[in-house]
Amino acid sequence: MNRFYLQKIARSNFKNGVGYFFSCQSKLILHYVTFLLIITIREESLVNGKEELKQLKNLIYIYENILNEINEGVQVINNEGNTIIYNQKKMQLESMQLEDVLNKNLLEIFSFKDRKDSRLLQALEKGAITKNAKQTYFTNKGKEITTINNTYPIQKDGETIAAVEIASDITKLERLKENVLKTGNVRYTFESIIGESRAIKEVIENSKRATRTSSSVLIIGETGTGKELFSQSIHHGSDRSKKPFISQNCAALPDNLIESLLFGTKKGAFTGAIDHPGLLEQAEGGTILLDEINSLNPSLQAKLLRAIQEKSIRRVGDTKDKEIDVRIIATINEDPIDAIANNRLRKDLYYRLSVVSLVIPPLRERREDIPLLAQKFIEKYNYLFHLNVRKISDAVYHLFLEYDWPGNIRELEHAIEGAMNLITVETEISYNHLPYHFLTKSKQIDIPTSSSRGYSSKLEDLTLKLKDQMEEAEADYIKRVLENNRNNITHTANILGISRQSLQYRLRKYKIKESF
């Protein structure tokens, strides 16, 4: 059906100014006419008899079918934030059923990092028009959704009465981009590095400068600080990004195998040997990462030094040298001066590798980045575990800031992953979700008391178990928020950051309603 014909039909049905157009312009006129008809038709003031009612019902049927055939997701919320239109494509995009969403509040079903991140709510509350904006959010089933949106307010007599969002799914495209990077052996770029601290920003800046040349790089940092992440980022940002990136942990294999693996073999060099290029040859034109270089024995370190100096290698059992063009990035998990003093690193190799030296700070020296990192891991495991966790509790936040993190970022990720394995419907990581081994290591850290929150009398009882104490605190807080919202379940759940179902479960569990 021609879109101009649709406009004509629409206008012919808008009598006495009852019908209204969106106060916005868009190329998607077909979508807007559809909304216009559906919304206008549903006004009881238009119905003047059985015959007209039948005609209007037929129009509703026609236009709802059109709405379900278009290739964009469409959602409309009314002035209370409840969904009144939700088409077939939007259901597919979000893996939701109509009954899951229709007539329910937007924030009950979908979660955003912040209220202002919801384009629909911004259109409804502030009249904001958004065009071609990327938006990432989660459903209450834990699915992460990324879309490109056009969002508009719907106005009547100067008042915003609804908001409409037209969404194109780019989640699959984002996944495809990630897979392309993985296919090229590079998963990380500088955009993957999380942190706003001065310490990490300085390392990032120096690393970016290192992308301009092919000089050797030595990355110094404790276990779990992200040395390979920086290595891959340097490779990806350099002129060698289209060539191979090969990573090898020098501690992973015995000396006799690591030599053959790095330098290759010549047929006949030993029983069963075949002509096979080593990793240094396979990385031709690209970058090789030698992780834990201090675990390589001194004789192999000498052979590697020669390869770097001469820009050539000799396969095991061969008599001829082969030129190579490869950038060397090495990592070490201890102070290189200590490694040299204890004969774990040759001094001449150190000088050759450390043309560019990058020292990655441990997590305890960049504590201000912990909330950002924790949130990133929460998002990651929300997607993997199909959860809807939004944050960590204040008690856990305090513990994380005070803990020394000997395992650094890797340990933080494992703590978050472990906690989320214990979560069912909760939207917050609390103290009792943390892994046992983590609690054991952190037991000397004082958890801040909550006497200022109205349950100081409970804290005076030093015979309560930690779990009971945390439950008392949770029950007290829920009760006060509920009272403050005049027993409104929806508003209370939104403030607490949990679903209505989760709140009702806690009300039954703590028998809170009985005290009202």
N, C-alpha and C positions, 0 to 999 in steps of 0.2 A: 504494500500500500504506500502511495506517494506521501512523503512527509508534509507537503504543502496541503494535500487533501486532508490529512489528519488535523492540521491547524484549522482548516475551514470547519471541519466537524466540531472541533473543540470550541471555537468561537460561537458557533451556532447554538451551542448548548448553554452558553453563559448569559443568562438573562438577568436584567435589573442589577447588574454589577455584582451578582453573587459570585461568579467565577473570578479568578484572579491569576495573573501571570507571575512567574518568578521575577524578582527584581534583579536579574542578572542576564548576561549574554553568554551563549555557549554554542559550540558547533553541534552539540548533541541534542538538537531540537526534538527529535523523536522521543527521547527519554523524557524530556520536560513536558511535552504535550501529554504523554502517557500519565505522568504524575498529576498533571493539571486535571485531566479528566477523572481519574480515580478519586482524587481528593474532593473535587467539586461534586461529582455524582453522589458521593456518600453524605452530602449535606441534606438533611431531611427537608429543608425548605424548598428543595427542587421537586419534591415528589407531590404531585397534585391529583393522582388517580392511579387505578390499577394498571391501566394501559401504559402510562408513563413510567410507572415503577418497573413494569416488565421490560420496557425499552432500556431503562437505565441499568437494570441487572444484566441485560445482554451486552451493553457497552462495557460494563465492569468485566464481564467474562472475556470479551474481545481484547481489551487493553491489558488485562492481567496476563493473558496468553502472550501478547506482544512483549510485555515486560520480561517474561520468563524465557523468551527466545533470543533476546539480545545477548551479546557476548561480553558484557561488563557486569560486574556485581553492583547491585543497586540496593541501598538501604535508606529508609527515611525514618526519622524520629520526630515525635511530637514535642510540644513545649514542655512536657514533663520528662523528656529524655527516654520515653518508651518507644520501641520499634513498632511502626505501623505498616511499613512496606519492607519486604525482604525477599528478593527474587531468587530464582533457581540458581543462577550463576554465583551469587553470593553464598548460597548454601554450599555449593561445590567447593568454592574457594576456601571456605572456613571449616569444611567438614561438619556442618551443623544441620539440624533439621528445623523446619519452620516453627514447630511448637517449642523448640529450645530458645527461640529468639523473639518471636512475635509477641507483642504486648508486654514485653519485659524491659526493664531498665537497662540501658546500654552498659553501665558499669557493673551490673550483676553478671553479665555474660562475657564481657571483654575487659582486659586489664591493660593499662598503659603505664609507662614510667611515671608520667605526671598527667594531671587532668588536662593541661594545655596541649599535651601531645595528641589528644583526640580531636581530629579535624571537625568531626560532627558536632561535638560539644562547643567548640570555638565558633562554629557557624551559628549554632542555636543561641549561645549566650552573648556573643559579641558581634554577631552579624558578619563574621569574617568569611571572605571568599578565598578559597584555596584552589590553585590550578596546578596540575602535574606535580604534586608533592608526594615524596616518598614517606610511607608510614609503616612502622613495625609495631606489632602488638601481639597479645596472647589471648586465646580463647580460654574459657573456664575449664576446658579439657586439656590445657597445657600446650596446645599447638601454636607455634610461632607463625605469624602471617606477615608478609611484606607486600605492600601494594603501592601503586601509583594512583593518587586520588584527585578527583575534582569534587569540591565540596561547596555547597551554597546554602544560604538561609532562604527559607520560603516566607514571604511577608504578605500580610493582608492589612490594609488600612494603616500602614506604617509600623505594624507590630510583627515581630518574628514569631510565627506559630509552629514552625517545623524546620527541619534541616535535611538536606538530601546529599548523599554521597554516592558517587559513581567510581567504582574501583576496578583497576586492572591488576591482575595477579602477576607479581614479578618474583615470588618466592622461588619458583623453579629456576628462573634465570639466575638468581643469586646463588642457588645451589650449583648450577652448571658452571658458573664462574669459579666457584671454590674447587670443583672437580677438575677444571682445566689447569688450575694452578697445581693441584696435587699430581696430575699427570706429568707435569713438567718437573716433578720432584721438589717443588717449592710450595710450601703451604703458607708461609708467613711473609708479610711485607712490613714496612715501617708503620703502616696503619694498624697492624695487628698488635703493636706494642701499647699496652695500657699503662697510663701514668701521667700525672700532672706535676709531680715533685720536681724540684730544681735538679736533683741528682740524676734522675732518669732522663730528663730533657737534655741535659748536657751530653750524656752518652749518646742519645739519639742524634743530636746535632753532629757530633764527631763521627758517628757511623755514617751519616749521610755524606759527609765530606770524603770519607773513604771510598765512596762509590765512584769517584771521579777518576781513579787510577786502578792499576792492577797490582799494587804493592802488597806484600804479605801482611797479614793481620794476625795479631795475637790477642785473643779475648780472654780476660782474666775474671774469674768469678766463682763463687761457691756453687755447690750442687743445687740445682733448682732455680737459679736466677734468670735463666732464659738465654743462655749463650748461643744455642742453635737458632733461636728466634732471630737474634741479631745477625748471625751468619747468613741465614737465608735472606734477610732483609737487605743486607749489603749486596749480595749476589743479584737479587731481583732489581735493585736500584741501579745496577751498573750496566755497562755496555755488553757484558757477558750474559745478560739475563735470558737470552734466547738459546743459550748453550747449556750443557748439562750442569747440574748441581749434584755432587755426590758427597755423602756423609759417611764417615767410618769412625767408629769408636775404637781407639787403639788398644783399649783394655779388654775388648771383647773376644780376642783370639790369641792363641799362643804365638810366640815369635816366629816359628817356622812357617806358619800359615799367613801371618800378617805380611811378611816379606813378599810371598808369592802373590798375595792379594793386591798389595800396593804397586809392585813393580812388574808383575806378570811373569810368565814362564815360557821357556823355550823347549820345544819337543826334545826329549832325551835327557833333560837336565836331571831327572830322577825317575824312578820307576813309575810309569803311568802319567808322566808329565806330557802336556800337549802345548802347542802354540796358543797362548792365551794372553790378551792384553790385560795389564793391571789397571787399577782404578785411576792412576795418574794419567794413563793413556785414554781411558774411557771418558775422562773429564776434559778432553781436548777442547780448547777454546772457552771452557767454562771455569768452574770453581770446585775445589775439593776441600771439604772440612775434615780436619784431623782432630777428633775429639779426644780429650785427655792425652795430649801429646807427651806428658810426663810419665806415662805408663809404657812408652816405647823404649826398648832396651838401647843402650848407648851405641851399639854397632849399627843398628837400624837408623838411629838418629843421625849418625855420620853419613850413611848412604842417602838419607833424605836431604841432608845439608848439601851434598854434592849435586843432587838433582835440582835443587833450588838455584844453586850458584851457576851451574852449567846449562840449566834449562834443557836437560836431557836425562833419560833414564836408560838403564840396562836391565833387561829381563833376567830373571834367575836362569843360569845355564847358558846365557848368550855371551857373545864376545863383541857385539856391536852396540853402539849407543843409538838411541832414537830421540830426536828432538821432540820436545813437548811445549805446548803453550797452555799453561794452566795457572790459575791463581790459587795460592795456598792461604787458607784461613785455619788457624789452630786455636784450640781452647785449652785452658789449664785451670784446675779447680783449687789451686793453692798459690801462695806467693811465689813467683818464679825465682826470686833470690833464694828462698828457702829450698826450692827444688834443685837449684844449682849447687847449693852448699851440701846437700844430701845426695848428690850424684844421680838425681832423677831427671835432670835436664842439662844437656850440654850447653856451656856458655856460648859457644860460637853459633849453635843453632838458635839459641834465644835471641841473639843480636840480629840474626838473619830473619827470624819470624816477626820480631817486634818492631818492624819498620813503622807500623801503626799499632799502638797498644790501646786497647779499650778495657776499662775496669768497670764491670757492672756491679752496682752497689747491692748488698744483701737487703732483704725485705725490711729488716729491723732498722735500716738507715733511710728508709723511704716509707715510713708508716702511714703517711698521709695518702698513699696510693692504695692502701688496703681496702677501703670501701669500694673504690672503682673496680678493683680486681675481683672482690667478692661478688659484686653485682654481675660482672661479666660471667663468672662461673655459674652463678644462679641461672642466668639466661641460658647458658649452654646446657645445663642439666635439666632445666625445665623442658627444653626441646627433646632431649634424649629420653627423659623419664616420663614425659607427658604430664608434668606438674604445673602448678600455678603459684609458685613461691615468689613473693615480691621483695622480701628483704630479710635482714638478720635482726634479731631483737637487740635492744639496748645493752642487755647483759653480755650477749655474745660479741657485740661491737666493742665493748670495753675490754673484754678478754682478748680479742684479736689485736687490739692496739697495744696491750701490755705484754703479750707473748713475744718471745725472742725469735721464733721461726727459724730453727736451725736448718730445716729443709726448704726454706724460702717459699717462692711462689708455688712450687710443686706441692709442698706440704699444705699450703692454703687451699689449693684446688682439691686435694685429697680430703681435707676436712669438710669442705662444702659438699663434695660428692658423697662422702660418708653420711653426712647429716641428711641429705636429700633422699638417701636410700631408706631412711626411717620415717619419712613424711608420707602421710596419706592425703588428707584434705587441707592441712594447714597451709597458710600462705606466708608464714614467718618461720625462720630457723631460730629455735630457742636453745637454751643451754642443754636441755636433756636430749636434743637431737645429735649433739656432737659425738664423734666416735670415741670409744672408751680409751684407746691409747692416747688420743689427744687430750682428753680430760685428765688422764694420769700425769702427763707431762706438764699440764697447766694448773695443777691443783694448788700450787703455791700462790697463784694470782688471786687477789681479792675481787670478788664480784661486787659491784656497787650495790649498797643497800637501797631499799625502796621505801624507807620510812616516810619520805616526803610525799609519797603517793597515797597515803591514807591507810596503810596496814602495818604501822610500826609495832602495834601490840603483838602481831603475829611473829615479828622478827625476834621478840624477846624470848620466845619459846625455842630454846636451843636444842630441843630433842626431836624437832621435825626433820625428816629427810629432805634432801634438796628438791626432789620431785614434788613433795607435798608443799614445800615453801613456794615453788614456782607456780603451782596450781592455785594457791591462796592468792598470790599476786595477780594472776590472770583473772580469777573470778572477781576480785575487788575492782579491777580496772573496767572489766566488761559491765559490771553493775553500775558504776558511776557514769560511764558513757551512755548507757541505755537510759538512765534517769535523766541525763542532760538532754537527751533527744526525745523525751516524753514517751518512752517505750516504742519508738518507731524502729522496727526491725531493719528496714532497708537502709535508713540513714545511719544507724549504728554500725551495720555491717560495712558500709562504705568507708566510714571513719576508721574502723578497725582494720580495713584492708582484707576482709575475708568475705566469703559468700554468705548469703542468707542461711543456706543449709548448715554451714559450719557454725554460724552464730547460734542457730537454734539447737544444734547438737550440744554446744557448750552451756546454753541455758538449761537444758535438761540435765546435763552432767553435773553442773554446780548448783542445781535447784534454785537458780537466781529468782525466777518469777514468783516463787513461793514467799519471798520476802517483801514483795511489793504490796 
